[in-house]
Amino acid sequence: MNQNYNISLNRRQYIYSIIILGFLGTISLVAGIKNAILRNTDFQISGSRLFTKGENPYLYFLDGNINSELLSPPNYLHQLYALMAPLTIFNDETSRLLWAIINTALAIWCCFELCKLANRTSFFWLILLFFFMSLPFRNGLGNNQNQILILTFFILSMKARQSKTIGFFGALTFLKYSFCGSWIGMNIRRNLKSVIWSGLFTIFFIGIGAFWISSGDIMIDIFGPMLVSKDNVSEGFCDIFTITTSLFGSQFKFLLAIFLFILNIFIVDRILKNSKNILFILAIGGVTSLMFLPHLIYDGVFLLPALIFLISRGGLASLLGLSIIIYNWQVLKIIYILGFDDSIALKIFHLFAYIILLKCLIISEKKNFKPLLNIIS
């Protein structure tokens, strides 16, 4: 995989590409926002409304109160419900619209900051519009999800310089705790103090949150997200945990989750032990985050750092890795339409594709080719 492959766009070709991607990206963005406004698929505002009033959303759900007040299982850590508190002053439809706008703005910021890390700001509009076109972005936006918010904290933690600040944003990344293993693996060698700070901030956030929603049952106050997730959250799409439990049963899933969490940290740390490239670190962290513990298709937005890294590197490995991301973001929607998305064979194939993508990133990081994409003035 040592050939140099690159695509050059002149000014006219660049403008035509922007027009085409802009048309398709706008359609996808509008569809996502429309779905977000019209339906309440996985919007955590219901849990935040209870949290804001000092009520325990975890206990409320576990007691069987699945009604119009709590449509989505509150399976996220306490800090998410505090962050969403300002949205609770609006009615449901308005809060969903505002959440969609916030996520769109954060997506724009993520694309721009990652292009800056790659020293390829000229790619920004192409990357952004292609990202808007992607199935994970549209799916997450339409489902009122929070994966763009988590990706934002993911990036902010890597851009920060002081250990406390890195740890602070890391603790916010743990809103969805299945991202925790990759984040620790990314930072355990780079800045061990930040990992310690992330743990302290997480304990602080959960402690304050548990005190605020105290119900008298400290286990539910603290471990409510895990208790809700245990039996009330959909299985993942193509991660090792989901595939293993699907094939061999779930009687040891707690021990399996701990094992995969530790393995996640170890593998990411080994891959990144000598790397100083922040974009490469984010790319590895993003891909591995999807591989170990449960994630759904909308979490594929975490392939964005890998996409930008591969485009900025060039070579056959980058081209192969990019094709895997295109499969994930574009081709997979056809498989969904055909109804094959629940196939265990597809999940195994998808995991195998992630492993190849990981190898492509490692190879590309060691090469010094021209960027895969060039824009000629």
N, C-alpha and C positions, 0 to 999 in steps of 0.2 A: 504493500500500500504506500509506495513512495513516489508515485507519479503526482505531478502538479496539475490540478484541475481548477480552472477558474472561468467565470462568466463575466464579461465586460459589457456594461450598458452605456451607450452614448446618451447625450442629453435628450434626444427625441425618444429613444427607447425607454429611458427612465420616466419621462412624462407619460408615455402610453401605459407603462406598467402601473404608475400611480393612478391613472384614470380607471383602469380595469380593476385593480385591487380596491380602489376607493369605492367603486360601484358595488362590488361584492361585499366588501367590509362594512359598508353602510347598511346594506340589506341585513347582514348578520347582526350588526349592532342594534338596529331598530327592532328586529325580531326578538333579540334577547331582552331589551328593555320592555317591549310590549308584554312578553311572557312574565316578566318580573312584576309588572303592574297588575296583570289580570289574575295571577294565581299566587298562592301562599305555600309553595312547595316545601321549602326548607328555610324559611325566614325565621331567625332566632329572636325576633322582636317580642314574641309572646313570652319567652323566658325572661327577656329583659324587662318587660312590663312588671312581672311579678318581682323580679330582683330589685327594681327601682323602688317598689313599695315595701321592701324588706321581707317579702315572702320568699320561701324556698322553692324555686322552680323544679328542682330535682325531686323533692319530696312530693310536691303537687302532682308531678307526672307519675312517679312510682306508686302513688296511692290510687292510680287508675283514672285520674281526671283528664281524660283525652277528649277534649271537646273544643268548641270554638275559641276558648281562651288559651289553649296550648296545643296548637296543631303540630308543631315540630318537637321531637324529643330533644330536651336540653342536654346535649351530650358534650358541651364545650366547657372549658374552664371558666371560672368566675369572672376573670378580667374581660371576657368578651361581652358579657351582659352589662358590665359597668361602662364599657366603651360605647355600647349602643344606646345607653340611657337617653342621650339627647333626642333620639328619634322617637321616643315614646310619647313626646308631647303632641305628635301628629296622629291622624287617623291611619288605619292600616294601608290604604291605597297610597296616600301621600308618603308615608314612611318607606314603602317599597320603591316608589319612584326616586326618592332621595337616596336610598341605598344603592339603586342602580346607577345613579349619577355619580355617587362617591366612588363606586367600584370602577366605573369607566374612567374617571379622573385618575385614580390610582394606577390603572392599567397604562394610561398614557405616560405617567411618571415612571413606572417600572421600565417601559420600553426605552424611554429617553436615557435614563440613568445607566441601563445595561449597555446601550450603544456608546455612551460616554466611556464606560469601563473598557470597551473594546476599541476605543479611539476611532469609531466608525459612525459618527453622528449623521453622516450623509445617508446611512441606511435607515434612519429613524422612520420615515414615512412608510417605506416598504415593509419594515418589520411590524410597525403598529397596525397597518391595514391588514396584513396577513394574519396577525394575532387576532384582530377583530373577526376575521373569517373563520377562526378555528372552532371546532366543536367544543373543546373544553371551556373556552371563554364564553361562548354563547350559552352553553348548557349551564354553567355556573351562574352567569348573570340572570338567566331566566328562572333559575331555581332559588334566587335570592341568597346565594351562598356567600361565603366569606374567604374563599381561597385567594382572591386578589389581595385582600387585606393582609393575610398571612405572608404572601409573597413579598409584600411591601416591607413588612418587619424583617423578613429574611434578608432582603437587600440592605436595609438600613443597618442591621447588625454587622454586616460585612464592611460597610462604608465607615462605620464609627471607628474611632481610634482609641478611646479610653476604655479600660476594662469594664468599668461600671456601666458605661453607655452600651457597650456591646452586650453585656449581660442583661440590661434592661430590655433591649429590643429582642434578645433571645427569649426572655420570659414571655414576651408578647407573642412571639412565634409559636410558643407552646400552647396557644389557645386550642389548637388541634394537636394533642399530645403525641400523635403518631409521627409528627415531624421532629420530635425531640432527639431521637437517636442520630439522625443525620446531622443536625445542628451541633450536637456535642462532638461528633466525630470531626466536623469541620473546624472546630475551635480548640479541641483538647490539646493539640500540639501548637497551634498558632497563638493561643492566648488562654492558658489554663485558668488564670484569674477570672476571665470573663465567664467561664463555665461555672465557676463557684458563685460568681455574682448572679448568673442566670438562675441558679438553684435558690439562692437567697431571695431574689425578687419574686420567683414563683411561689415560694413559701409565704412571703409577705402578702402577695396578691390573694392567694387562696385563703390565708388566715384572716385578712380583713374582710374578704367576701363571705367566708363562713360565719364570722361574727355578725355581719350585717344581716344575713338570712337565717341566723341561728334558730333551729327548730327544737332543740333539746336532744336531738339525735346527732352526735358529733360525727358519726361515720357518714351519714347522708350529707351533712353540712360540708364536709371536706371531700369525700370521695363520691359525691353525687354523680359527677360526669361519667365515671367509670361504671357505676351501678346502672345508670341509664343505658350506657352503651352495651352492657353485657347481653341484653336480650331484646333491645328495642331499636337497634340501628341496622341498616342494610349491610350485608356482607360486602367486602371490597370487590374490585374488578379483576385485578391480575397480580396482586401481591402474593408473596410467599405464604403469608399467614392464611389468606383466603383459600388459596389452592390446596394447601396442606390440610386444612380443616374440612374442605369439600371432599377430598380423596380419602381421608383417614378418620374423620369424625372430630368432634370438638370437645371430647372429655378432658383433654389436657391443654386447652387453649390458653389458660392463664400462664402456665409454665412455658408454653410455646411462645407467647408474646414476650415474656421476659428474655428468653433465649434469643429471639430475633432482634430485640431491642439492643442487647449486648453485641450481637453479631453485626448489626448495623453500624454501631459505633466503631467497632474494630476494623471493619472493611473500609469505611470512609477514611478513618485515620491512616490506614496503611496506604491507600491510594494517594492521599494528600500530604504524606509525611515530608516531602521536599518541595512542595509547591508554594509559591508566593503570589501566584496569579489569582486575584480575587474573582475574576469572571470564571476561571476554571473551577475554583473552589465552589462557587455558586452552582455551576453546571453539574458538578459531581453530586453536590448536596441535593439538588433538585431531582435528579434521576434516581438516586438511591432512596430518597424519601418515598418514592412511588413503589419501591420494590419489596419492602419488608413487611410493613404493617398496613392494615386496611385503608384503602383510598378508592374513591370513585372516579369516573371518567373526567369530571370537571377539574380534578386536581392535576390533570395534564398540563395546566398552565405553568406548572413548575418546570416544564421543559423549555420555557422561554430563555433562560440563561444559556442552556445547551445550544439552542438554535443560533443565538447571536455569537456564541463562542465559535461554533463550527463554521459559520459564514465568514468569520474574521480570520480563520486559519488556513483554509484551502487543503488540497490533497484528496486522494481517493477515500481515505477514512472519513474525512469531513463530509464528502458527498454521500457516502453510505449512511452516516449518522443522520444527516439532514433528511434522507429519504424515509428513515424510520420515524422522524418527527412529523413529516408530511403524512405518513400513514396514520399516525396517532391523531393528528389534528384534522385531517380531511377524509382519508379513505375509510376510517372507522365509522363515519356517519352512514355510509352505504351498508355496512355490516349491521348497524343498528336498525336501519330501515328493513333489512331482510329478516330481522328477528333472530340473529345468531349470537347476540351479545351475552347470553347466559351460558353459552357452550363452554365446558371446562377445557376443551381443546383450544378454543380461542384464547382463554385466559393464560394457558401455558405458553401458547405462541407469543402472546403479548409480553409476557415476562421474559421470554427468550429474546425478544426484540430489544427490551430494555438492557439486557446483558450485553448484546452486541453494541448498542448505543454507548454504553459505559466504556467498552473497549475502544470504540471509535474516538471518544473524548480523550482517553489516555494516550492513544497513538498520536492524535492531532496536537496534543499539548507538547509532545516531544519534537515535532517537526517545525520547520520555519519556512513554510511555503507562502506564496502570495495569497491574499484573501480569496476565498471561494467566489465572492462577488465583488466586482469593482465598478464604480461609477465614474465614467470619463467626462470631465468638464467640456 
